[in-house]
């Protein structure tokens, strides 16, 4: 799915990472990604186009791997005006062709338009992708490994140094990398993931506060409650009861 914000703004969580989606920005989602909408301005509007995973794979096969990495690792792209305007026109054209139900070549035309749709975007950003490719790819790879480590060890440690040590880099460099790639410090990424897990436990299970606190390796329920309230403004009980 590709969405283009045409007015206003909103905050969205994509795979537990917060992104600001505002007018002129392009959001690309791949299968199995998790999205949650947060704050939304009253004047927010968007246009979008959806397609099957098979069509997406067919389209992406034509591009260099860096382009797909770019779309996955930077799902919200603040596009130059010429790309923004061109993609709106493409979506409107794709929509008009989709409505031509009597056109026997409708599906082929739509797939061709989607290819041109992505080719146009690729043309607009490929110079950026080529800049310092090795450095960029390395930072993306570090961030991906860091995310996998959070998923694996979040219930053992909330300490940036713990994860940096496993990556054989310093905590300062890890936060520098995540800030550049994700727009968040390493500590913020850890805490956001843990908060998501806590909210899931509070909403989807009947586990007690003490049980959740123990599972997530907090020293005691009091520390757990303070952590949750610091990040949400509510106590775990208030969140569960609302």
PyMOL commands that set and color helices and strands:
alter all, ss='L'
color gray80, all
select helices_A, chain A and resi 53-60+65-73+81-98+106-130+133-153+160-167+171-182+186-204+209-215+221-232+236-241
alter helices_A, ss='H'
color red, helices_A
select strands_A, chain A and resi 2-7+9-14+17-22+25-28+35-40+45-49+76-78
alter strands_A, ss='S'
color yellow, strands_A
deselect
rebuild
show_as cartoon
